[in-house]
Amino acid sequence: MSNKPKWFEVGSQLIGEVSGVAMQLADQLSDLSLDSKTSVQCSILHYVQCLMASADANREGKHAIALSLTRQSVEALTLIECGFLKDRSLSSELVTAWVQGSKSSGAIRKRLSQNVWQHYSKSLWSQGWGEYFGEFCSSIQPYAHYSRELQGWQLEVIDNATLEDCGSITLNMKFGFDTYDSNKATRITLIHILLSWTLGKIITNNVSQPELEHKLDELQQALEVCPELGKGQLDWAQQLWASEFTKPQEMT
């Protein structure tokens, strides 16, 4: 009997579908200049290829590499979103600014927060889109470079934590080439599914896609009650802590 959570069963089916819809829609951006359209298409390819490579690395136990690649997919979302904006004049302006190098991704996100995101539907746990997206991006920012936070994802927990007489906690971990940790793998898979939900919502907030929107709503319901996200009570940065205190259990 499968004990896979609903967010996994629903979300794993949507990863490829959301990416496919994004690629199809980008091919139809005939109102953008050729340079702008090509840049949006390239950003989607980068998102997809990094996500695929991240999933491969995750399955191989290269969890730190998987997380680094996931951050690349997150970064690609800004240009993808600009390409799909309902306001086509603003879409052309922002994509052109990105292509010409006159606006950074951070400056573009600031413009989106001022002019676009307040019109989006509520995100997880009824958060405004700006609040949700800002927290999500900030939580994955430490993995832009090789940091102590990222290094923690190289370690495999091999036994439950023990509380010593002095009050300290001992963690038994190993590092090396064979460090697959099923807890870490599951959490990264959850981030991949959450990332796909995020791209899907960016699309459906700007382009009518009723069938996709229905599936995203089903996934949202599963994400909002999943214990791995603390049912909305867990800080995004805590979700990406590397250290855990129990030996991983395989998900069958």
Backbone as CSV, one residue per row, in Angstrom:
resi,resn,N_x,N_y,N_z,CA_x,CA_y,CA_z,C_x,C_y,C_z
1,MET,0.843,-1.202,0.000,0.000,0.000,0.000,0.880,1.255,0.000
2,SER,0.602,2.163,-0.867,1.404,3.377,-0.981,1.115,4.331,0.170
3,ASN,2.206,4.894,0.735,2.025,5.915,1.759,2.460,7.280,1.252
4,LYS,2.492,7.420,-0.060,2.877,8.705,-0.643,1.812,9.748,-0.319
5,PRO,2.231,10.944,0.136,1.260,11.995,0.468,0.562,12.531,-0.772
6,LYS,-0.588,13.163,-0.549,-1.377,13.645,-1.684,-0.627,14.711,-2.469
7,TRP,0.130,15.574,-1.775,0.863,16.614,-2.500,1.824,15.987,-3.504
8,PHE,2.370,14.798,-3.176,3.281,14.127,-4.096,2.513,13.518,-5.263
9,GLU,1.416,12.843,-4.971,0.644,12.180,-6.022,0.087,13.180,-7.030
10,VAL,-0.433,14.300,-6.522,-1.002,15.317,-7.412,0.107,16.131,-8.079
11,GLY,1.070,16.554,-7.283,2.106,17.456,-7.775,3.052,16.847,-8.777
12,SER,3.402,15.580,-8.593,4.352,14.956,-9.518,3.786,14.866,-10.930
13,GLN,2.466,14.813,-11.036,1.828,14.784,-12.356,1.823,16.160,-13.013
14,LEU,1.906,17.201,-12.188,1.785,18.569,-12.706,3.111,19.181,-13.147
15,ILE,4.220,18.634,-12.673,5.518,19.239,-12.992,5.713,19.362,-14.503
16,GLY,5.536,18.265,-15.215,5.699,18.290,-16.667,4.602,19.056,-17.370
17,GLU,3.374,18.970,-16.847,2.251,19.651,-17.495,2.412,21.165,-17.441
18,VAL,2.800,21.692,-16.286,2.983,23.141,-16.148,4.090,23.627,-17.082
19,SER,5.197,22.898,-17.121,6.301,23.277,-18.010,5.867,23.246,-19.469
20,GLY,5.086,22.237,-19.836,4.600,22.130,-21.211,3.691,23.274,-21.599
21,VAL,2.791,23.662,-20.695,1.901,24.793,-20.957,2.718,26.070,-21.135
22,ALA,3.724,26.264,-20.281,4.566,27.458,-20.380,5.262,27.528,-21.739
23,MET,5.791,26.416,-22.197,6.493,26.403,-23.486,5.542,26.662,-24.653
24,GLN,4.340,26.105,-24.583,3.349,26.336,-25.642,2.932,27.801,-25.699
25,LEU,2.685,28.392,-24.530,2.262,29.792,-24.486,3.370,30.726,-24.968
26,ALA,4.607,30.415,-24.607,5.725,31.262,-25.032,5.874,31.263,-26.547
27,ASP,5.542,30.159,-27.166,5.633,30.061,-28.622,4.614,30.964,-29.314
28,GLN,3.589,31.399,-28.557,2.517,32.224,-29.118,2.689,33.716,-28.830
29,LEU,3.824,34.109,-28.260,4.035,35.514,-27.893,4.424,36.349,-29.114
30,SER,3.524,36.443,-30.061,3.821,37.119,-31.333,3.877,38.639,-31.203
31,ASP,3.362,39.186,-30.089,3.378,40.639,-29.919,4.723,41.145,-29.409
32,LEU,5.591,40.254,-28.960,6.915,40.662,-28.504,7.888,40.676,-29.674
33,SER,8.946,41.465,-29.541,9.996,41.443,-30.560,10.648,40.063,-30.560
34,LEU,11.345,39.747,-31.623,11.986,38.434,-31.728,12.982,38.222,-30.591
35,ASP,13.765,39.263,-30.275,14.728,39.155,-29.178,14.022,38.863,-27.856
36,SER,12.939,39.591,-27.604,12.214,39.428,-26.346,11.556,38.056,-26.254
37,LYS,10.911,37.652,-27.335,10.258,36.337,-27.343,11.280,35.226,-27.127
38,THR,12.414,35.319,-27.809,13.453,34.300,-27.671,13.983,34.248,-26.245
39,SER,14.132,35.412,-25.614,14.631,35.460,-24.241,13.662,34.787,-23.273
40,VAL,12.370,35.018,-23.476,11.370,34.363,-22.627,11.411,32.852,-22.838
41,GLN,11.505,32.425,-24.083,11.577,30.986,-24.372,12.828,30.366,-23.747
42,CYS,13.944,31.084,-23.820,15.182,30.582,-23.214,15.056,30.478,-21.697
43,SER,14.360,31.442,-21.086,14.189,31.397,-19.631,13.358,30.181,-19.216
44,ILE,12.375,29.819,-20.030,11.572,28.624,-19.736,12.417,27.366,-19.898
45,LEU,13.221,27.312,-20.950,14.115,26.165,-21.139,15.082,26.035,-19.967
46,HIS,15.608,27.169,-19.490,16.528,27.145,-18.350,15.810,26.625,-17.110
47,TYR,14.600,27.111,-16.884,13.784,26.639,-15.758,13.603,25.124,-15.834
48,VAL,13.190,24.636,-16.995,12.894,23.205,-17.165,14.158,22.362,-17.038
49,GLN,15.230,22.775,-17.707,16.449,21.971,-17.695,17.091,21.931,-16.312
50,CYS,17.067,23.049,-15.595,17.602,23.057,-14.229,16.755,22.188,-13.310
51,LEU,15.440,22.235,-13.495,14.553,21.419,-12.668,14.778,19.933,-12.942
52,MET,14.948,19.570,-14.203,15.208,18.171,-14.557,16.557,17.705,-14.006
53,ALA,17.577,18.541,-14.160,18.904,18.187,-13.650,18.888,18.102,-12.128
54,SER,18.119,18.981,-11.497,17.987,18.957,-10.043,17.332,17.664,-9.574
55,ALA,16.287,17.239,-10.276,15.607,15.987,-9.915,16.554,14.798,-10.058
56,ASP,17.359,14.796,-11.116,18.338,13.718,-11.309,19.361,13.713,-10.173
57,ALA,19.891,14.898,-9.845,20.873,15.002,-8.765,20.268,14.569,-7.432
58,ASN,19.020,14.923,-7.210,18.346,14.559,-5.968,18.226,13.041,-5.828
59,ARG,17.858,12.378,-6.918,17.736,10.912,-6.891,19.085,10.239,-6.644
60,GLU,20.167,10.895,-7.059,21.509,10.335,-6.891,22.114,10.684,-5.533
61,GLY,21.367,11.389,-4.690,21.874,11.763,-3.378,22.729,13.011,-3.369
62,LYS,22.770,13.728,-4.479,23.537,14.981,-4.559,22.596,16.134,-4.202
63,HIS,22.188,16.154,-2.936,21.108,17.055,-2.533,21.524,18.527,-2.562
64,ALA,22.772,18.822,-2.231,23.238,20.215,-2.278,23.229,20.733,-3.716
65,ILE,23.678,19.902,-4.639,23.659,20.289,-6.053,22.220,20.467,-6.528
66,ALA,21.347,19.563,-6.096,19.928,19.655,-6.473,19.327,20.974,-6.018
67,LEU,19.688,21.408,-4.811,19.138,22.652,-4.279,19.699,23.865,-5.017
68,SER,20.985,23.811,-5.369,21.591,24.907,-6.138,20.905,25.070,-7.488
69,LEU,20.625,23.958,-8.147,19.947,24.009,-9.442,18.504,24.484,-9.297
70,THR,17.864,24.124,-8.197,16.497,24.587,-7.949,16.456,26.103,-7.867
71,ARG,17.474,26.682,-7.252,17.509,28.143,-7.154,17.591,28.783,-8.532
72,GLN,18.290,28.152,-9.456,18.346,28.668,-10.821,16.953,28.697,-11.455
73,SER,16.169,27.664,-11.200,14.796,27.645,-11.722,13.974,28.774,-11.120
74,VAL,14.168,29.029,-9.825,13.450,30.127,-9.165,13.808,31.457,-9.817
75,GLU,15.090,31.662,-10.094,15.535,32.915,-10.708,14.925,33.116,-12.094
76,ALA,14.714,32.034,-12.813,14.157,32.148,-14.169,12.700,32.591,-14.163
77,LEU,12.013,32.437,-13.024,10.584,32.762,-12.967,10.288,34.221,-13.293
78,THR,11.203,35.123,-12.937,10.927,36.554,-13.123,10.739,36.901,-14.597
79,LEU,11.657,36.460,-15.439,11.534,36.768,-16.868,10.355,36.018,-17.489
80,ILE,10.134,34.781,-17.043,8.978,34.026,-17.544,7.693,34.787,-17.237
81,GLU,7.576,35.267,-16.007,6.374,36.006,-15.608,6.187,37.253,-16.462
82,CYS,7.267,37.980,-16.708,7.172,39.189,-17.538,6.628,38.860,-18.924
83,GLY,7.028,37.733,-19.467,6.567,37.355,-20.797,5.083,37.079,-20.866
84,PHE,4.496,36.623,-19.751,3.089,36.221,-19.750,2.133,37.270,-19.183
85,LEU,2.633,38.432,-18.789,1.782,39.426,-18.129,0.538,39.765,-18.945
86,LYS,-0.560,39.904,-18.235,-1.829,40.263,-18.885,-1.725,41.634,-19.551
87,ASP,-1.032,42.556,-18.901,-0.773,43.881,-19.470,0.358,43.733,-20.495
88,ARG,0.016,43.646,-21.763,1.005,43.348,-22.789,1.997,44.486,-23.001
89,SER,1.571,45.715,-22.749,2.496,46.841,-22.856,3.575,46.738,-21.779
90,LEU,3.153,46.419,-20.553,4.115,46.249,-19.460,5.010,45.039,-19.718
91,SER,4.442,43.989,-20.276,5.229,42.800,-20.614,6.373,43.161,-21.554
92,SER,6.046,43.861,-22.629,7.067,44.251,-23.601,8.119,45.148,-22.967
93,GLU,7.665,46.089,-22.138,8.589,47.026,-21.491,9.587,46.298,-20.592
94,LEU,9.091,45.385,-19.758,9.959,44.729,-18.779,10.879,43.694,-19.424
95,VAL,10.362,42.945,-20.388,11.230,41.973,-21.065,12.329,42.701,-21.836
96,THR,11.966,43.786,-22.511,12.963,44.576,-23.247,14.020,45.127,-22.302
97,ALA,13.584,45.620,-21.138,14.527,46.158,-20.149,15.491,45.076,-19.670
98,TRP,14.976,43.867,-19.484,15.835,42.751,-19.057,16.833,42.407,-20.164
99,VAL,16.359,42.319,-21.398,17.223,41.965,-22.531,18.327,43.002,-22.714
100,GLN,17.980,44.272,-22.556,18.952,45.348,-22.751,19.844,45.566,-21.533
101,GLY,19.513,44.919,-20.423,20.318,45.051,-19.216,20.064,46.320,-18.432
102,SER,18.978,47.016,-18.739,18.691,48.269,-18.035,17.942,48.046,-16.725
103,LYS,17.395,46.856,-16.518,16.741,46.512,-15.253,17.194,45.126,-14.815
104,SER,17.572,45.016,-13.544,17.928,43.715,-12.987,16.658,42.941,-12.650
105,SER,16.807,41.667,-12.367,15.646,40.867,-11.966,15.032,41.410,-10.683
106,GLY,15.884,41.884,-9.770,15.376,42.465,-8.529,14.545,43.710,-8.777
107,ALA,15.017,44.578,-9.677,14.270,45.794,-10.011,12.952,45.449,-10.697
108,ILE,12.968,44.410,-11.515,11.737,43.988,-12.188,10.739,43.436,-11.176
109,ARG,11.219,42.640,-10.216,10.310,42.108,-9.183,9.692,43.238,-8.367
110,LYS,10.468,44.293,-8.122,9.926,45.443,-7.395,8.801,46.092,-8.190
111,ARG,8.995,46.214,-9.488,7.951,46.790,-10.351,6.708,45.898,-10.357
112,LEU,6.908,44.587,-10.411,5.778,43.658,-10.382,5.016,43.767,-9.065
113,SER,5.756,43.930,-7.970,5.096,44.044,-6.664,4.270,45.323,-6.563
114,GLN,4.686,46.353,-7.284,3.976,47.635,-7.240,2.767,47.671,-8.171
115,ASN,2.853,46.964,-9.296,1.832,47.129,-10.340,1.036,45.884,-10.703
116,VAL,1.514,44.712,-10.283,0.898,43.479,-10.790,0.387,42.559,-9.693
117,TRP,1.211,42.277,-8.717,0.903,41.189,-7.786,-0.353,41.396,-6.954
118,GLN,-0.727,42.656,-6.735,-1.953,42.891,-5.951,-3.199,42.422,-6.686
119,HIS,-3.071,42.193,-7.992,-4.215,41.721,-8.785,-4.270,40.194,-8.875
120,TYR,-3.262,39.513,-8.345,-3.233,38.050,-8.383,-4.167,37.476,-7.314
121,SER,-4.614,36.257,-7.542,-5.411,35.567,-6.524,-4.520,35.235,-5.329
122,LYS,-5.134,34.940,-4.200,-4.382,34.622,-2.993,-3.545,33.363,-3.211
123,SER,-2.415,33.311,-2.523,-1.550,32.143,-2.645,-1.851,31.171,-1.504
124,LEU,-0.881,30.374,-1.120,-1.077,29.406,-0.043,-1.483,30.098,1.248
125,TRP,-2.409,29.465,1.969,-2.874,29.963,3.269,-3.364,31.411,3.205
126,SER,-3.924,31.784,2.061,-4.512,33.113,1.839,-3.501,34.251,1.931
127,GLN,-2.229,33.944,1.776,-1.221,35.001,1.721,-1.356,35.783,0.422
128,GLY,-1.012,37.078,0.481,-0.904,37.843,-0.749,0.266,37.310,-1.563
129,TRP,0.209,37.471,-2.882,1.256,36.907,-3.728,2.626,37.491,-3.410
130,GLY,2.693,38.792,-3.170,3.974,39.422,-2.874,4.612,38.856,-1.620
131,GLU,3.804,38.628,-0.590,4.317,38.072,0.662,4.826,36.649,0.445
132,TYR,4.007,35.839,-0.209,4.399,34.444,-0.456,5.669,34.361,-1.300
133,PHE,5.672,35.057,-2.442,6.788,34.926,-3.373,8.067,35.497,-2.771
134,GLY,7.938,36.592,-2.027,9.106,37.191,-1.391,9.739,36.254,-0.379
135,GLU,8.906,35.612,0.452,9.422,34.686,1.459,10.042,33.451,0.808
136,PHE,9.387,32.962,-0.231,9.894,31.770,-0.914,11.261,32.048,-1.541
137,CYS,11.390,33.175,-2.233,12.667,33.530,-2.871,13.760,33.768,-1.831
138,SER,13.410,34.441,-0.727,14.401,34.728,0.314,14.925,33.449,0.950
139,SER,14.044,32.458,1.100,14.448,31.218,1.762,15.467,30.432,0.950
140,ILE,15.441,30.593,-0.356,16.369,29.828,-1.205,17.596,30.647,-1.603
141,GLN,17.626,31.932,-1.218,18.740,32.817,-1.550,20.090,32.313,-1.021
142,PRO,20.167,31.748,0.215,21.474,31.300,0.721,22.147,30.237,-0.139
143,TYR,21.390,29.620,-1.044,21.946,28.534,-1.847,22.455,29.023,-3.202
144,ALA,22.581,30.346,-3.324,23.164,30.923,-4.538,24.667,30.667,-4.583
145,HIS,25.281,30.474,-3.414,26.725,30.271,-3.312,26.998,29.075,-2.403
146,TYR,28.238,28.639,-2.390,28.596,27.529,-1.503,28.730,28.079,-0.093
147,SER,27.700,27.912,0.686,27.612,28.464,2.034,27.508,27.328,3.047
148,ARG,27.563,27.663,4.332,27.402,26.631,5.366,26.006,26.025,5.306
149,GLU,25.021,26.866,4.895,23.661,26.333,4.747,23.617,25.260,3.658
150,LEU,24.294,25.548,2.540,24.303,24.579,1.441,25.097,23.332,1.817
151,GLN,26.209,23.519,2.526,27.039,22.376,2.904,26.256,21.357,3.734
152,GLY,25.332,21.847,4.543,24.536,20.941,5.365,23.757,19.922,4.559
153,TRP,23.430,20.267,3.313,22.673,19.355,2.462,23.537,18.243,1.883
154,GLN,24.858,18.292,2.128,25.743,17.211,1.694,25.786,16.066,2.702
155,LEU,25.246,16.270,3.890,25.384,15.316,4.988,24.164,14.415,5.099
156,GLU,24.403,13.131,5.294,23.322,12.155,5.461,23.174,11.800,6.935
157,VAL,21.975,11.923,7.473,21.704,11.505,8.850,21.673,9.981,8.881
158,ILE,22.504,9.359,9.729,22.571,7.895,9.760,21.985,7.301,11.033
159,ASP,21.632,8.145,11.999,20.990,7.634,13.210,20.231,8.770,13.873
160,ASN,19.276,8.440,14.737,18.512,9.459,15.436,19.421,10.266,16.356
161,ALA,19.084,11.518,16.550,19.847,12.374,17.450,19.717,11.874,18.885
162,THR,20.774,12.079,19.677,20.737,11.686,21.090,21.009,12.904,21.959
163,LEU,20.320,12.963,23.089,20.505,14.051,24.048,21.503,13.595,25.100
164,GLU,22.626,14.284,25.194,23.675,13.905,26.136,23.359,14.428,27.536
165,ASP,24.060,13.879,28.546,23.836,14.283,29.939,24.107,15.767,30.149
166,CYS,25.033,16.307,29.362,25.387,17.723,29.509,24.362,18.648,28.855
167,GLY,23.385,18.063,28.167,22.351,18.865,27.521,22.576,19.091,26.041
168,SER,23.735,18.696,25.525,24.006,18.866,24.096,23.335,17.757,23.290
169,ILE,23.151,18.012,22.003,22.539,17.039,21.101,23.607,16.523,20.146
170,THR,23.711,15.207,20.051,24.674,14.591,19.141,23.966,14.095,17.889
171,LEU,24.477,14.515,16.740,23.942,14.079,15.453,24.971,13.191,14.762
172,ASN,24.547,12.022,14.332,25.431,11.124,13.602,25.168,11.273,12.108
173,MET,26.171,11.770,11.393,26.023,12.014,9.962,27.255,11.506,9.226
174,LYS,27.109,11.356,7.924,28.264,11.005,7.112,28.291,11.880,5.870
175,PHE,29.491,12.022,5.301,29.627,12.739,4.041,30.428,11.873,3.081
176,GLY,30.314,12.167,1.804,31.026,11.379,0.804,30.249,11.341,-0.495
177,PHE,30.554,10.360,-1.328,29.896,10.257,-2.628,28.577,9.494,-2.555
178,ASP,28.360,8.754,-1.476,27.137,7.966,-1.329,26.382,8.448,-0.098
179,THR,25.664,9.556,-0.259,24.989,10.156,0.900,23.529,10.456,0.587
180,TYR,22.841,9.475,0.016,21.409,9.661,-0.250,20.667,9.687,1.076
181,ASP,19.906,10.750,1.303,19.119,10.931,2.531,17.667,11.109,2.106
182,SER,16.819,10.142,2.419,15.446,10.179,1.897,14.646,11.360,2.434
183,ASN,14.953,11.816,3.661,14.263,13.007,4.171,14.599,14.230,3.324
184,LYS,15.887,14.400,3.051,16.309,15.536,2.226,15.734,15.418,0.816
185,ALA,15.760,14.202,0.276,15.231,13.989,-1.075,13.749,14.336,-1.146
186,THR,12.992,13.940,-0.131,11.558,14.236,-0.108,11.311,15.731,-0.025
187,ARG,12.082,16.425,0.798,11.885,17.866,0.959,12.228,18.623,-0.325
188,ILE,13.265,18.186,-1.029,13.599,18.838,-2.295,12.526,18.554,-3.336
189,THR,11.995,17.334,-3.343,10.883,17.026,-4.253,9.690,17.926,-3.958
190,LEU,9.428,18.177,-2.687,8.341,19.084,-2.307,8.597,20.490,-2.845
191,ILE,9.837,20.952,-2.758,10.179,22.276,-3.292,9.985,22.301,-4.806
192,HIS,10.343,21.227,-5.493,10.121,21.157,-6.945,8.631,21.276,-7.275
193,ILE,7.813,20.581,-6.521,6.366,20.621,-6.759,5.813,22.000,-6.421
194,LEU,6.307,22.589,-5.342,5.888,23.939,-4.968,6.298,24.947,-6.039
195,LEU,7.470,24.758,-6.600,7.955,25.628,-7.669,7.069,25.505,-8.907
196,SER,6.657,24.289,-9.219,5.763,24.075,-10.363,4.400,24.705,-10.111
197,TRP,3.918,24.604,-8.880,2.654,25.263,-8.520,2.793,26.778,-8.701
198,THR,3.939,27.322,-8.292,4.181,28.763,-8.403,4.156,29.214,-9.859
199,LEU,4.854,28.496,-10.727,4.828,28.841,-12.152,3.418,28.695,-12.707
200,GLY,2.724,27.642,-12.305,1.348,27.453,-12.774,0.448,28.609,-12.391
201,LYS,0.599,29.109,-11.163,-0.222,30.237,-10.708,0.162,31.527,-11.431
202,ILE,1.437,31.705,-11.724,1.854,32.862,-12.521,1.150,32.830,-13.874
203,ILE,1.106,31.650,-14.475,0.450,31.505,-15.777,-1.039,31.797,-15.673
204,THR,-1.728,31.136,-14.740,-3.191,31.250,-14.680,-3.662,32.603,-14.162
205,ASN,-2.790,33.354,-13.495,-3.148,34.710,-13.093,-3.077,35.689,-14.258
206,ASN,-2.481,35.239,-15.365,-2.320,36.126,-16.519,-2.971,35.614,-17.796
207,VAL,-3.081,34.299,-17.926,-3.626,33.687,-19.141,-4.701,32.685,-18.733
208,SER,-5.840,32.723,-19.384,-6.930,31.805,-19.043,-6.542,30.362,-19.372
209,GLN,-6.503,29.530,-18.338,-6.191,28.102,-18.474,-7.051,27.344,-17.455
210,PRO,-8.365,27.221,-17.697,-9.291,26.657,-16.701,-8.921,25.260,-16.217
211,GLU,-8.521,24.388,-17.129,-8.195,23.009,-16.735,-6.974,22.974,-15.823
212,LEU,-5.944,23.739,-16.191,-4.744,23.806,-15.364,-5.065,24.439,-14.016
213,GLU,-5.881,25.472,-14.024,-6.238,26.155,-12.778,-6.933,25.198,-11.809
214,HIS,-7.799,24.341,-12.320,-8.491,23.360,-11.473,-7.484,22.412,-10.812
215,LYS,-6.517,21.949,-11.573,-5.508,21.036,-11.029,-4.618,21.740,-10.005
216,LEU,-4.301,23.006,-10.261,-3.492,23.776,-9.314,-4.236,23.990,-8.005
217,ASP,-5.547,24.198,-8.084,-6.358,24.351,-6.872,-6.327,23.072,-6.041
218,GLU,-6.395,21.921,-6.718,-6.332,20.635,-6.012,-4.979,20.470,-5.319
219,LEU,-3.909,20.842,-6.021,-2.577,20.758,-5.428,-2.445,21.734,-4.272
220,GLN,-2.989,22.934,-4.424,-2.914,23.925,-3.350,-3.559,23.395,-2.076
221,GLN,-4.698,22.756,-2.198,-5.370,22.190,-1.028,-4.487,21.156,-0.338
222,ALA,-3.786,20.344,-1.132,-2.899,19.334,-0.552,-1.682,19.979,0.110
223,LEU,-1.135,21.022,-0.508,0.029,21.703,0.057,-0.310,22.411,1.364
224,GLU,-1.492,22.978,1.433,-1.863,23.766,2.608,-2.010,22.928,3.869
225,VAL,-2.238,21.634,3.722,-2.412,20.778,4.909,-1.242,19.819,5.103
226,CYS,-0.223,19.896,4.249,0.864,18.923,4.385,1.745,19.286,5.585
227,PRO,2.070,18.296,6.430,2.875,18.563,7.625,4.275,19.055,7.303
228,GLU,4.792,18.698,6.128,6.141,19.130,5.751,6.246,20.647,5.634
229,LEU,5.136,21.317,5.370,5.120,22.786,5.316,4.516,23.383,6.583
230,GLY,4.310,22.549,7.594,3.808,23.046,8.870,2.413,23.611,8.816
231,LYS,1.665,23.255,7.766,0.299,23.753,7.584,0.237,25.279,7.687
232,GLY,1.284,25.911,7.158,1.310,27.367,7.119,1.966,28.017,8.318
233,GLN,2.355,27.212,9.307,2.951,27.774,10.518,4.477,27.741,10.487
234,LEU,5.035,27.183,9.416,6.482,27.025,9.330,7.097,28.093,8.444
235,ASP,8.109,28.743,8.977,8.875,29.731,8.222,9.515,29.050,7.000
236,TRP,9.487,29.727,5.841,10.065,29.126,4.634,11.530,28.792,4.826
237,ALA,12.258,29.651,5.520,13.678,29.387,5.738,13.879,28.124,6.572
238,GLN,12.986,27.876,7.541,13.075,26.652,8.337,12.838,25.419,7.478
239,GLN,11.939,25.536,6.510,11.680,24.411,5.613,12.950,23.995,4.880
240,LEU,13.862,24.939,4.665,15.087,24.637,3.934,16.295,24.445,4.847
241,TRP,16.062,24.307,6.170,17.162,23.918,7.044,17.651,22.541,6.625
242,ALA,18.967,22.353,6.626,19.498,21.039,6.245,19.424,20.037,7.391
243,SER,19.649,20.502,8.624,19.759,19.585,9.761,18.412,19.021,10.177
244,GLU,18.402,17.706,10.394,17.231,17.015,10.916,17.699,16.124,12.061
245,PHE,16.752,15.637,12.846,17.139,14.945,14.070,16.671,13.498,14.128
246,THR,16.126,13.004,13.050,15.696,11.612,13.010,16.226,10.943,11.753
247,LYS,16.477,9.658,11.867,16.947,8.880,10.729,15.874,8.849,9.655
248,PRO,16.250,9.005,8.390,15.252,9.025,7.311,14.445,7.735,7.225
249,GLN,13.174,7.890,6.855,12.303,6.757,6.575,11.980,6.765,5.091
250,GLU,12.096,5.628,4.449,11.820,5.546,3.018,10.336,5.733,2.741
251,MET,10.005,6.488,1.663,8.625,6.655,1.226,8.366,5.646,0.119
252,THR,7.451,4.720,0.338,7.203,3.647,-0.629,5.983,3.927,-1.462
